[in-house]
Amino acid sequence: MKHTDGKTGDKVPRPISSEEAQRGEKAPDPVLENPDPDTEAVDKVITPTSVKEQEELTRQTKKRLAEVDEKTRH
């Protein structure tokens, strides 16, 4: 891939500047590429967002467990 081909190498379109956004201009590229069915499952597993979501769920579960444990002690 050459630097001048306009592709960023990921699934995010070329961002527009805040000035372009204020004028109501839209991004020239599609919002996102369609996921590749061959790699979609792996992509979902290794996505940082999913890791953060799992960490948040774990934190919430531990908090609830601690609350229940505290109630059972009293």
C-alpha positions in Angstrom: 0.0 0.0 0.0 1.4 3.4 -1.0 0.9 6.3 1.3 -0.8 8.2 -1.4 -3.6 5.7 -2.1 -5.9 7.2 0.5 -6.4 4.1 2.6 -5.5 4.2 6.2 -5.0 0.5 6.6 -7.8 0.1 9.1 -11.6 0.2 9.1 -11.9 3.9 10.0 -12.6 6.4 7.3 -10.6 9.5 6.6 -11.5 11.8 9.4 -12.8 15.2 8.6 -11.6 18.4 10.2 -13.7 20.2 12.8 -14.1 23.0 10.3 -15.5 20.6 7.7 -17.9 19.1 10.3 -19.1 22.6 11.3 -19.9 23.3 7.6 -21.9 20.0 7.6 -19.6 18.2 5.3 -19.7 14.4 5.4 -16.7 12.0 5.3 -16.0 11.1 1.7 -15.5 7.4 2.5 -18.1 5.0 3.8 -18.4 5.0 7.6 -17.0 1.5 8.0 -16.0 -1.4 5.9 -18.1 -4.6 6.1 -16.4 -7.1 8.4 -14.5 -9.9 6.8 -16.5 -13.1 7.7 -13.3 -15.1 7.9 -11.8 -12.9 10.6 -14.9 -11.4 12.3 -14.9 -13.8 15.3 -11.2 -13.2 16.0 -11.7 -9.4 15.5 -14.5 -9.4 18.1 -12.4 -11.4 20.6 -9.3 -9.1 20.4 -11.0 -5.8 20.1 -9.8 -3.5 23.0 -13.4 -2.3 23.5 -14.5 -5.8 24.4 -11.7 -6.1 26.8 -12.7 -2.9 28.5 -16.3 -4.1 28.6 -15.3 -7.4 30.2 -13.2 -5.6 32.8 -16.1 -3.3 33.7 -18.4 -6.3 34.0 -15.8 -8.1 36.2 -15.5 -5.0 38.4 -19.3 -4.7 38.7 -19.6 -8.4 39.6 -16.9 -8.2 42.2 -18.6 -5.1 43.7 -22.0 -6.9 43.9 -20.3 -10.0 45.4 -18.7 -7.8 48.1 -22.0 -6.2 48.9 -23.7 -9.6 49.2 -20.8 -10.8 51.3 -21.1 -7.8 53.6 -24.9 -8.3 54.0 -24.4 -12.0 55.0 -21.9 -11.1 57.7 -24.4 -8.8 59.5 
